[in-house]
Amino acid sequence: MKKKVFILICLCLQLFLQGIPAENIVEDDVFASNTKRRIKTFYSMLIQNKKMDLLHFKPYEIKSILSKKQIITQGYDLKTIYKIIDEAKAFTDGERWDTIVALSFPNGNTVYHQLGEGVLWSYIWLPDGKEVFDTSSEPYLFMRIAIISDSDGYVNVREKPDAHSKIVRRIKENELFYFTPISKAEWYPVYLDEALPCIGYIHKSRIKTYGDFPDWLKKKVKKMRVIILNYMNKKTIIFVLVTIELLMSCVLPLNQEWVGLDAVNTSKDSIFIYLARGHQWSPTVYPDTCLPKDTYVGNINLPHTNDSISGYLVPVAPHDTANVELSLIYCADWKNEALEKFFADYPKMTSWFFISVDSVRKYGYNHVASHNIILARYDLTTSDMKSLNMMIPYPPTESMKGMKIWKPLP
């Protein structure tokens, strides 16, 4: 019966699609907010030296990421990178499946993250245009589709990145070509096709990217992205793609999203976070407002502590952000379903303990726990954490007015 219904749906879809122009099927679905969340998780795990395989990277990809960590982060701290991600431009260049986010660092370098649907990273493009995972002798380069921007109706392609260099070709108005954006460069290498070699250089001021194309040319580019095999009918390909997506939405959730809670330390001192929510890594739970003993204290060498892993503390540097909880959620809707699933096994009230790293170094963790030597404790509901956009600040801010906050007497 199910098979018959499926066949009937497919036939109806095919008949329906034949009456729809192809350019209306493939849209620029830029899930910017979800994509940026995934990039924040990537940088949080990279900077805090957490296991990158949780983001579905292969071993050789992780090796490349770690070896180029300084280039990927440009040496900036997590707080600065989060701000860069929030302000970053997200675009597709007419691609149906991938979203590209350009992280423009204050030093003038740009790193591009190209992500597919779900949790998949397609590419990470470095400031020199090279792909982070590529180790071949002929590097795989980032290429963006473009047209010229010049009132003369054409632009000269130079043999070298110099205005006095030999002219090797002219590119006319609305003629499509590709270029590699290189940070801090004035001239970009250009290509007539993604599979062809560089033909020369054009000044970056004469390049217009997909977002500024006229509408008719955007539609043409979208069609180019859809036509995968020359001998297949265009509408048949669209039908297959749409049918697969519809079937996937029936069988599996539409999205896989990393959902997490972050701690934001705006103080001048290093702190530890203990999140009490009643599982094997944090055994206490509200209304028990005591710290557990024999708790594993991060990956730093502290005196008077043991390695009994019955809970954990998360270190957060001054003016920095750290991920405290992270889960992969299968969902269709980030704002509602994903958060509900994330908090499904949370208690009604979750206690956040803020502890001075200096206190743990001086007295040892068990002494701190026994004598409740803490900086503050928040008892937050899931609604409280949602209202803070999953970013829990220390010290408390005005946005936390009305929430349950306990601080020791001076």
Backbone hydrogen bonds in HBPLUS format (Angstrom, degrees):
<---DONOR---> <-ACCEPTOR-->    atom                        ^
c    i                          cat <-CA-CA->   ^        H-A-AA   ^      H-
h    n   atom  resd res      DA  || num        DHA   H-A  angle D-A-AA Bond
n    s   type  num  typ     dist DA aas  dist angle  dist       angle   num
A0005-VAL N   A0001-MET O   2.99 MM   4  6.33 160.0  2.03 154.1 159.5     1
A0006-PHE N   A0002-LYS O   2.92 MM   4  6.11 156.2  1.97 146.4 153.1     2
A0007-ILE N   A0003-LYS O   2.98 MM   4  6.26 160.8  2.02 149.5 153.9     3
A0008-LEU N   A0004-LYS O   2.97 MM   4  6.17 159.4  2.01 148.6 154.3     4
A0009-ILE N   A0005-VAL O   2.92 MM   4  6.17 157.6  1.97 149.7 155.5     5
A0010-CYS N   A0006-PHE O   2.97 MM   4  6.24 159.2  2.02 151.0 156.5     6
A0011-LEU N   A0007-ILE O   2.99 MM   4  6.23 158.9  2.03 150.8 156.0     7
A0012-CYS N   A0008-LEU O   3.00 MM   4  6.22 161.1  2.03 149.9 155.1     8
A0013-LEU N   A0009-ILE O   2.89 MM   4  6.09 158.4  1.94 149.9 156.2     9
A0014-GLN N   A0010-CYS O   2.95 MM   4  6.15 156.6  2.00 147.5 153.7    10
A0015-LEU N   A0011-LEU O   3.05 MM   4  6.30 161.7  2.09 150.4 154.5    11
A0016-PHE N   A0012-CYS O   2.90 MM   4  6.07 155.4  1.96 147.1 154.7    12
A0017-LEU N   A0013-LEU O   2.80 MM   4  5.98 158.9  1.84 152.8 158.1    13
A0018-GLN N   A0014-GLN O   3.18 MM   4  6.32 141.5  2.33 141.2 149.8    14
A0019-GLY N   A0016-PHE O   3.23 MM   3  5.79 154.1  2.30 110.1 117.2    15
A0020-ILE N   A0017-LEU O   2.98 MM   3  5.13 165.9  2.00 111.5 115.4    16
A0024-ASN N   A0021-PRO O   3.11 MM   3  5.76 157.0  2.17 117.9 124.3    17
A0025-ILE N   A0022-ALA O   3.03 MM   3  5.49 160.4  2.07 114.8 121.1    18
A0032-ALA N   A0030-VAL O   2.79 MM   2  5.30 136.3  1.98 103.4  90.0    19
A0035-THR N   A0031-PHE O   2.91 MM   4  6.00 164.8  1.93 161.5 166.7    20
A0036-LYS N   A0032-ALA O   2.87 MM   4  6.00 160.5  1.91 152.3 157.4    21
A0037-ARG N   A0033-SER O   3.04 MM   4  6.26 147.8  2.15 142.1 150.8    22
A0038-ARG N   A0034-ASN O   3.11 MM   4  6.44 153.2  2.18 147.0 153.2    23
A0039-ILE N   A0035-THR O   3.04 MM   4  6.40 149.7  2.13 146.0 154.7    24
A0040-LYS N   A0036-LYS O   2.91 MM   4  6.15 154.6  1.98 148.7 155.2    25
A0041-THR N   A0037-ARG O   3.03 MM   4  6.33 154.3  2.10 145.5 152.3    26
A0042-PHE N   A0038-ARG O   3.00 MM   4  6.27 152.1  2.07 142.1 149.7    27
A0043-TYR N   A0039-ILE O   3.02 MM   4  6.35 164.3  2.05 155.0 156.6    28
A0044-SER N   A0040-LYS O   2.86 MM   4  6.01 157.6  1.91 150.1 157.3    29
A0045-MET N   A0041-THR O   2.96 MM   4  6.12 161.6  2.00 151.3 155.1    30
A0046-LEU N   A0042-PHE O   2.91 MM   4  6.09 154.3  1.97 147.6 155.8    31
A0047-ILE N   A0043-TYR O   2.89 MM   4  5.90 174.1  1.89 152.3 154.0    32
A0048-GLN N   A0044-SER O   3.07 MM   4  6.01 150.4  2.16 137.5 146.0    33
A0050-LYS N   A0045-MET O   2.80 MM   5  4.77 161.5  1.84 147.1 150.2    34
A0049-ASN N   A0046-LEU O   3.28 MM   3  5.17 160.6  2.32 100.2 104.7    35
A0054-LEU N   A0051-LYS O   3.39 MM   3  6.14 167.9  2.40 114.6 118.1    36
A0055-LEU N   A0052-MET O   2.99 MM   3  5.66 161.5  2.02 117.5 123.2    37
A0056-HIS N   A0053-ASP O   3.02 MM   3  5.08 149.3  2.11 112.8 112.3    38
A0061-GLU N   A0058-LYS O   2.92 MM   3  5.16 121.6  2.27 104.7 120.6    39
A0062-ILE N   A0058-LYS O   2.92 MM   4  6.24 157.0  1.97 161.0 168.6    40
A0063-LYS N   A0059-PRO O   3.01 MM   4  6.25 157.2  2.06 148.0 154.2    41
A0064-SER N   A0060-TYR O   3.10 MM   4  6.33 152.1  2.18 138.1 144.8    42
A0065-ILE N   A0061-GLU O   2.89 MM   4  6.16 160.5  1.93 151.8 157.3    43
A0066-LEU N   A0062-ILE O   2.92 MM   4  6.11 169.4  1.93 156.7 158.8    44
A0067-SER N   A0063-LYS O   3.03 MM   4  6.13 152.9  2.10 142.3 150.0    45
A0068-LYS N   A0064-SER O   3.07 MM   4  6.20 131.8  2.31 140.4 152.1    46
A0068-LYS N   A0065-ILE O   3.19 MM   3  5.24 135.6  2.40  96.3 108.4    47
A0069-LYS N   A0066-LEU O   3.41 MM   3  4.95 163.4  2.44 101.9 100.5    48
A0071-ILE N   A0068-LYS O   3.05 MM   3  5.34 121.2  2.41 103.6 117.9    49
A0072-ILE N   A0068-LYS O   2.94 MM   4  6.21 162.3  1.97 159.2 164.9    50
A0073-THR N   A0069-LYS O   2.92 MM   4  6.04 158.9  1.96 153.5 158.4    51
A0074-GLN N   A0070-GLN O   2.72 MM   4  5.34 125.9  2.01 128.4 143.2    52
A0076-TYR N   A0073-THR O   3.14 MM   3  5.81 174.6  2.14 121.9 123.1    53
A0081-ILE N   A0077-ASP O   3.06 MM   4  6.32 160.6  2.10 151.6 157.7    54
A0082-TYR N   A0078-LEU O   2.84 MM   4  6.02 158.0  1.89 152.0 157.5    55
A0083-LYS N   A0079-LYS O   3.19 MM   4  6.47 155.4  2.26 144.3 150.1    56
A0084-ILE N   A0080-THR O   2.97 MM   4  6.30 154.0  2.04 147.1 154.7    57
A0085-ILE N   A0081-ILE O   2.86 MM   4  6.13 156.0  1.91 153.2 159.4    58
A0086-ASP N   A0082-TYR O   2.95 MM   4  6.22 158.9  1.99 148.7 154.3    59
A0087-GLU N   A0083-LYS O   3.08 MM   4  6.31 147.7  2.19 144.6 152.8    60
A0088-ALA N   A0084-ILE O   2.96 MM   4  5.90 108.6  2.48 136.0 153.4    61
A0088-ALA N   A0085-ILE O   3.13 MM   3  4.95 153.1  2.20  98.6 106.9    62
A0102-ALA N   A0089-LYS O   3.04 MM  13  5.65 164.8  2.06 163.1 164.1    63
A0091-PHE N   A0100-ILE O   2.84 MM   9  5.33 159.2  1.88 153.4 160.6    64
A0100-ILE N   A0091-PHE O   2.78 MM   9  5.33 174.2  1.78 174.0 173.1    65
A0095-GLU N   A0092-THR O   3.05 MM   3  5.20 167.3  2.07 111.4 115.1    66
A0099-THR N   A0115-LEU O   2.85 MM  16  5.40 159.1  1.89 156.5 162.3    67
A0115-LEU N   A0099-THR O   2.86 MM  16  5.40 162.3  1.89 163.1 159.7    68
A0101-VAL N   A0113-HIS O   2.87 MM  12  5.27 157.6  1.92 145.7 152.9    69
A0113-HIS N   A0101-VAL O   2.98 MM  12  5.27 165.3  2.00 149.8 152.3    70
A0103-LEU N   A0111-VAL O   2.88 MM   8  5.23 169.0  1.90 153.5 153.7    71
A0111-VAL N   A0103-LEU O   3.07 MM   8  5.23 154.4  2.13 140.1 144.0    72
A0105-PHE N   A0109-ASN O   2.85 MM   4  5.49 154.8  1.91 170.6 177.4    73
A0108-GLY N   A0105-PHE O   2.99 MM   3  5.71 161.0  2.03 128.5 130.0    74
A0112-TYR N   A0125-TRP O   2.92 MM  13  4.90 155.7  1.98 143.7 149.1    75
A0125-TRP N   A0112-TYR O   2.73 MM  13  4.90 159.3  1.78 152.6 156.5    76
A0114-GLN N   A0123-TYR O   2.88 MM   9  5.04 171.7  1.89 152.7 153.1    77
A0122-SER N   A0114-GLN O   2.76 MM   8  5.45 142.5  1.90 142.2 153.7    78
A0123-TYR N   A0114-GLN O   3.05 MM   9  5.04 159.9  2.09 136.6 142.0    79
A0116-GLY N   A0120-LEU O   2.91 MM   4  5.31 156.3  1.97 144.3 151.9    80
A0132-VAL N   A0124-ILE O   2.88 MM   8  5.56 162.7  1.91 165.1 171.0    81
A0126-LEU N   A0130-LYS O   2.84 MM   4  5.48 171.7  1.85 169.0 167.8    82
A0129-GLY N   A0126-LEU O   2.81 MM   3  5.34 160.3  1.84 127.2 129.8    83
A0183-SER N   A0127-PRO O   2.92 MM  56  5.10 158.6  1.96 148.6 153.2    84
A0142-PHE N   A0129-GLY O   2.85 MM  13  5.28 153.0  1.92 151.1 160.1    85
A0131-GLU N   A0140-TYR O   3.22 MM   9  5.94 132.5  2.46 164.8 176.5    86
A0134-ASP N   A0131-GLU O   3.21 MM   3  5.44 150.4  2.30 106.9 115.5    87
A0144-ARG N   A0179-PHE O   2.86 MM  35  5.44 163.4  1.89 156.3 158.8    88
A0179-PHE N   A0144-ARG O   2.97 MM  35  5.44 146.4  2.09 142.2 152.6    89
A0146-ALA N   A0177-PHE O   2.82 MM  31  5.47 147.7  1.93 160.7 159.5    90
A0177-PHE N   A0146-ALA O   3.03 MM  31  5.47 151.3  2.12 148.9 153.4    91
A0147-ILE N   A0208-LYS O   2.96 MM  61  5.29 156.2  2.01 150.2 158.0    92
A0208-LYS N   A0147-ILE O   2.80 MM  61  5.29 162.9  1.83 170.2 165.2    93
A0149-SER N   A0206-ARG O   2.92 MM  57  4.74 142.0  2.07 116.4 118.1    94
A0153-GLY N   A0150-ASP O   3.17 MM   3  5.79 164.9  2.20 116.2 120.9    95
A0173-GLU N   A0153-GLY O   3.00 MM  20  5.01 133.8  2.22 143.2 133.3    96
A0155-VAL N   A0171-ILE O   2.93 MM  16  5.40 143.8  2.07 143.1 154.7    97
A0171-ILE N   A0155-VAL O   2.96 MM  16  5.40 164.4  1.99 155.0 159.2    98
A0157-VAL N   A0169-ARG O   2.77 MM  12  5.13 170.2  1.78 157.2 154.1    99
A0168-VAL N   A0157-VAL O   2.85 MM  11  5.79 162.9  1.88 163.2 169.0   100
A0158-ARG N   A0201-TYR O   2.90 MM  43  5.06 165.3  1.92 152.4 148.7   101
A0201-TYR N   A0158-ARG O   2.77 MM  43  5.06 147.1  1.87 139.3 150.2   102
A0159-GLU N   A0166-LYS O   2.75 MM   7  5.38 150.1  1.83 158.1 168.0   103
A0162-ASP N   A0160-LYS O   2.64 MM   2  5.50 134.2  1.85 114.7  99.0   104
A0165-SER N   A0162-ASP O   3.12 MM   3  5.25 164.6  2.14 109.8 114.0   105
A0175-GLU N   A0172-LYS O   3.13 MM   3  5.52 153.0  2.20 134.1 131.6   106
A0178-TYR N   A0191-TYR O   2.80 MM  13  4.99 165.4  1.82 155.5 156.6   107
A0191-TYR N   A0178-TYR O   2.75 MM  13  4.99 150.6  1.84 142.4 145.6   108
A0180-THR N   A0189-PRO O   3.11 MM   9  5.77 149.4  2.21 155.3 161.7   109
A0185-ALA N   A0182-ILE O   3.14 MM   3  5.62 160.6  2.18 133.2 135.0   110
A0204-LYS N   A0186-GLU O   2.91 MM  18  5.82 170.4  1.91 159.6 159.0   111
A0188-TYR N   A0202-ILE O   2.91 MM  14  5.57 167.3  1.93 157.5 153.8   112
A0202-ILE N   A0188-TYR O   3.06 MM  14  5.57 156.9  2.12 150.7 154.6   113
A0190-VAL N   A0200-GLY O   3.00 MM  10  5.86 155.5  2.06 148.8 150.8   114
A0199-ILE N   A0190-VAL O   2.97 MM   9  6.09 159.5  2.01 153.9 160.5   115
A0196-LEU N   A0193-ASP O   3.11 MM   3  5.21 161.6  2.15 107.4 113.2   116
A0206-ARG N   A0203-HIS O   2.94 MM   3  5.69 165.1  1.96 124.8 129.8   117
A0207-ILE N   A0204-LYS O   3.32 MM   3  5.46 156.7  2.37 113.9 112.6   118
A0212-ASP N   A0209-THR O   2.93 MM   3  5.83 157.5  1.98 130.9 136.6   119
A0213-PHE N   A0210-TYR O   3.00 MM   3  5.13 168.9  2.01 114.1 116.4   120
A0217-LEU N   A0214-PRO O   2.99 MM   3  5.46 127.2  2.28 110.0 123.5   121
A0218-LYS N   A0214-PRO O   3.04 MM   4  6.39 151.2  2.13 153.2 162.2   122
A0219-LYS N   A0215-ASP O   3.06 MM   4  6.37 158.2  2.11 152.4 157.0   123
A0220-LYS N   A0216-TRP O   3.18 MM   4  6.43 147.1  2.29 133.4 142.1   124
A0221-VAL N   A0217-LEU O   2.96 MM   4  6.26 156.8  2.02 149.4 154.7   125
A0222-LYS N   A0218-LYS O   2.93 MM   4  6.22 158.3  1.98 151.4 157.4   126
A0223-LYS N   A0219-LYS O   3.05 MM   4  6.32 154.8  2.12 145.3 151.4   127
A0224-MET N   A0220-LYS O   3.04 MM   4  6.36 153.9  2.11 144.8 152.1   128
A0225-ARG N   A0221-VAL O   2.98 MM   4  6.33 148.8  2.08 149.5 157.8   129
A0226-VAL N   A0222-LYS O   3.18 MM   4  6.47 138.5  2.36 141.1 151.6   130
A0226-VAL N   A0223-LYS O   3.06 MM   3  5.14 128.6  2.34  97.3 111.0   131
A0227-ILE N   A0223-LYS O   3.04 MM   4  6.29 156.2  2.10 158.0 163.4   132
A0228-ILE N   A0226-VAL O   2.87 MM   2  5.83 105.7  2.44 119.5 103.7   133
A0232-MET N   A0229-LEU O   3.23 MM   3  5.63 158.6  2.28 112.1 118.4   134
A0236-THR N   A0233-ASN O   3.09 MM   3  5.22 122.8  2.43  98.8 113.7   135
A0237-ILE N   A0233-ASN O   3.11 MM   4  6.48 155.5  2.17 155.6 161.7   136
A0238-ILE N   A0234-LYS O   3.08 MM   4  6.42 162.7  2.11 149.2 153.8   137
A0239-PHE N   A0235-LYS O   2.81 MM   4  5.96 156.6  1.86 142.3 149.5   138
A0240-VAL N   A0236-THR O   2.89 MM   4  6.18 156.6  1.95 148.8 154.5   139
A0241-LEU N   A0237-ILE O   2.91 MM   4  6.20 166.1  1.93 156.7 159.9   140
A0242-VAL N   A0238-ILE O   2.87 MM   4  6.04 171.5  1.88 159.0 161.2   141
A0243-THR N   A0239-PHE O   2.86 MM   4  5.91 160.0  1.90 147.3 153.7   142
A0244-ILE N   A0240-VAL O   2.91 MM   4  6.06 164.0  1.94 151.2 155.4   143
A0245-GLU N   A0241-LEU O   3.04 MM   4  6.26 159.5  2.09 145.6 151.4   144
A0246-LEU N   A0242-VAL O   2.87 MM   4  6.13 155.4  1.93 149.4 156.4   145
A0247-LEU N   A0243-THR O   2.84 MM   4  6.06 162.2  1.87 154.5 159.4   146
A0248-MET N   A0244-ILE O   2.86 MM   4  6.04 160.2  1.90 150.6 156.2   147
A0249-SER N   A0245-GLU O   3.01 MM   4  6.21 145.0  2.14 138.9 148.2   148
A0250-CYS N   A0246-LEU O   3.15 MM   4  6.46 129.2  2.42 136.6 149.5   149
A0250-CYS N   A0247-LEU O   2.99 MM   3  5.07 134.2  2.20  97.5 110.7   150
A0251-VAL N   A0247-LEU O   2.94 MM   4  6.22 152.1  2.01 153.0 160.9   151
A0252-LEU N   A0248-MET O   2.72 MM   4  5.34 155.3  1.78 141.1 149.8   152
A0255-ASN N   A0331-CYS O   2.71 MM  76  5.27 147.7  1.82 153.6 164.9   153
A0331-CYS N   A0255-ASN O   2.82 MM  76  5.27 158.0  1.86 146.0 153.3   154
A0257-GLU N   A0329-ILE O   2.72 MM  72  5.15 168.0  1.74 157.6 158.3   155
A0329-ILE N   A0257-GLU O   2.71 MM  72  5.15 178.1  1.72 157.3 156.7   156
A0259-VAL N   A0327-SER O   2.85 MM  68  5.41 167.8  1.87 164.8 166.8   157
A0327-SER N   A0259-VAL O   2.87 MM  68  5.41 154.9  1.94 152.9 161.4   158
A0261-LEU N   A0325-GLU O   2.99 MM  64  5.10 145.7  2.11 127.3 136.2   159
A0324-VAL N   A0261-LEU O   2.79 MM  63  5.57 169.9  1.80 161.4 164.4   160
A0325-GLU N   A0261-LEU O   3.34 MM  64  5.10 159.8  2.38 134.1 137.5   161
A0262-ASP N   A0390-MET O   2.90 MM 128  6.24 171.4  1.91 163.9 166.1   162
A0392-ILE N   A0262-ASP O   2.76 MM 130  6.10 164.2  1.79 166.2 160.9   163
A0263-ALA N   A0322-ALA O   2.83 MM  59  5.38 162.6  1.86 159.4 163.8   164
A0322-ALA N   A0263-ALA O   2.99 MM  59  5.38 155.8  2.05 148.9 156.8   165
A0264-VAL N   A0392-ILE O   2.83 MM 128  5.85 165.5  1.85 141.2 143.4   166
A0394-TYR N   A0264-VAL O   2.79 MM 130  6.08 143.2  1.92 172.5 164.6   167
A0265-ASN N   A0320-ASP O   2.88 MM  55  5.46 161.0  1.92 173.9 178.4   168
A0319-HIS N   A0265-ASN O   2.87 MM  54  5.24 108.5  2.39 129.8 148.5   169
A0320-ASP N   A0265-ASN O   3.14 MM  55  5.46 125.6  2.45 137.1 147.0   170
A0266-THR N   A0394-TYR O   2.82 MM 128  6.10 161.9  1.85 163.5 168.4   171
A0357-VAL N   A0270-SER O   3.30 MM  87  5.74 174.4  2.30 132.7 131.6   172
A0271-ILE N   A0316-VAL O   3.05 MM  45  5.40 166.9  2.06 152.4 155.5   173
A0316-VAL N   A0271-ILE O   2.83 MM  45  5.40 157.7  1.88 161.5 161.5   174
A0272-PHE N   A0355-ILE O   2.70 MM  83  4.96 155.0  1.76 146.9 154.6   175
A0355-ILE N   A0272-PHE O   2.95 MM  83  4.96 166.7  1.97 144.0 147.7   176
A0273-ILE N   A0314-VAL O   2.85 MM  41  4.97 140.0  2.01 127.8 140.8   177
A0314-VAL N   A0273-ILE O   2.91 MM  41  4.97 160.9  1.95 139.0 145.0   178
A0274-TYR N   A0353-PHE O   2.99 MM  79  5.00 156.2  2.05 137.9 143.6   179
A0353-PHE N   A0274-TYR O   2.83 MM  79  5.00 169.1  1.85 153.2 156.5   180
A0276-ALA N   A0351-SER O   2.89 MM  75  5.21 164.6  1.91 161.9 163.8   181
A0278-GLY N   A0282-SER O   2.89 MM   4  5.60 116.5  2.30 163.8 178.2   182
A0278-GLY N   A0284-THR O   3.03 MM   6  5.11 139.5  2.19 146.2 137.3   183
A0279-HIS N   A0282-SER O   3.11 MM   3  5.28 148.5  2.21 114.9 119.1   184
A0282-SER N   A0279-HIS O   3.01 MM   3  5.28 140.0  2.18 108.0 119.8   185
A0288-ASP N   A0285-VAL O   2.90 MM   3  5.55 148.1  2.00 135.2 131.6   186
A0310-SER N   A0308-SER O   3.06 MM   2  5.96 126.3  2.36 109.0  93.8   187
A0338-ALA N   A0333-ASP O   3.02 MM   5  6.24 161.9  2.05 157.1 159.3   188
A0340-GLU N   A0336-ASN O   3.04 MM   4  6.18 158.2  2.09 153.5 160.4   189
A0341-LYS N   A0337-GLU O   2.95 MM   4  6.15 158.2  2.00 152.4 158.0   190
A0342-PHE N   A0338-ALA O   2.93 MM   4  6.13 154.7  1.99 145.7 153.3   191
A0343-PHE N   A0339-LEU O   3.02 MM   4  6.20 157.5  2.07 148.5 153.1   192
A0344-ALA N   A0341-LYS O   3.23 MM   3  4.98 161.7  2.26  99.8 104.8   193
A0346-TYR N   A0343-PHE O   3.08 MM   3  5.05 165.2  2.11 109.2 112.8   194
A0350-THR N   A0380-LEU O   2.78 MM  30  5.25 173.6  1.79 151.5 153.1   195
A0380-LEU N   A0350-THR O   2.85 MM  30  5.25 156.8  1.91 154.6 146.7   196
A0352-TRP N   A0378-TYR O   2.71 MM  26  4.98 158.8  1.76 150.3 157.9   197
A0378-TYR N   A0352-TRP O   2.88 MM  26  4.98 153.5  1.95 139.8 147.7   198
A0354-PHE N   A0376-ALA O   2.97 MM  22  5.30 161.6  2.01 162.7 158.3   199
A0375-LEU N   A0354-PHE O   2.69 MM  21  5.38 160.3  1.73 156.1 161.1   200
A0360-VAL N   A0356-SER O   3.28 MM   4  6.67 154.5  2.35 145.8 151.6   201
A0361-ARG N   A0357-VAL O   2.96 MM   4  6.24 158.7  2.00 152.7 158.9   202
A0362-LYS N   A0358-ASP O   2.91 MM   4  6.04 151.2  1.99 144.0 152.0   203
A0363-TYR N   A0359-SER O   2.88 MM   4  5.94 172.8  1.88 154.7 156.6   204
A0364-GLY N   A0360-VAL O   2.81 MM   4  4.67 140.9  1.96 123.6 134.3   205
A0368-VAL N   A0364-GLY O   3.23 MM   4  6.51 161.3  2.27 151.3 156.8   206
A0369-ALA N   A0365-TYR O   2.84 MM   4  6.16 157.7  1.89 157.9 164.7   207
A0370-SER N   A0366-ASN O   2.92 MM   4  6.05 163.3  1.95 146.6 151.0   208
A0371-HIS N   A0367-HIS O   3.03 MM   4  6.13 155.3  2.10 149.5 155.2   209
A0373-ILE N   A0368-VAL O   2.97 MM   5  4.95 160.0  2.01 140.3 145.7   210
A0372-ASN N   A0369-ALA O   3.33 MM   3  5.04 160.2  2.37  96.9 102.4   211
A0374-ILE N   A0372-ASN O   3.08 MM   2  5.76 120.7  2.45 108.3  92.3   212
A0377-ARG N   A0406-TRP O   2.79 MM  29  5.10 151.6  1.87 153.3 158.3   213
A0406-TRP N   A0377-ARG O   2.75 MM  29  5.10 171.5  1.76 163.2 165.4   214
A0379-ASP N   A0404-LYS O   2.91 MM  25  5.28 167.0  1.93 151.5 155.9   215
A0384-ASP N   A0381-THR O   3.09 MM   3  5.07 119.3  2.47  93.6 108.4   216
A0385-MET N   A0381-THR O   3.15 MM   4  6.54 160.1  2.19 152.0 155.7   217
A0386-LYS N   A0382-THR O   2.94 MM   4  6.17 154.1  2.01 147.8 155.0   218
A0387-SER N   A0383-SER O   2.92 MM   4  6.07 156.7  1.97 146.2 152.5   219
A0388-LEU N   A0384-ASP O   3.14 MM   4  6.43 130.7  2.39 140.4 153.0   220
A0388-LEU N   A0385-MET O   3.28 MM   3  5.14 135.5  2.49  91.3 103.1   221
A0390-MET N   A0385-MET O   2.98 MM   5  5.33 161.4  2.02 163.8 160.7   222
A0389-ASN N   A0386-LYS O   2.89 MM   3  5.05 154.7  1.95 113.7 116.0   223
A0391-MET N   A0388-LEU O   3.11 MM   3  5.65 162.1  2.15 115.0 120.6   224
A0400-MET N   A0397-THR O   2.99 MM   3  5.60 163.9  2.02 117.3 122.4   225
A0401-LYS N   A0398-GLU O   3.10 MM   3  5.49 159.3  2.14 120.4 120.0   226
A0403-MET N   A0400-MET O   2.98 MM   3  5.54 164.1  2.00 140.5 142.1   227
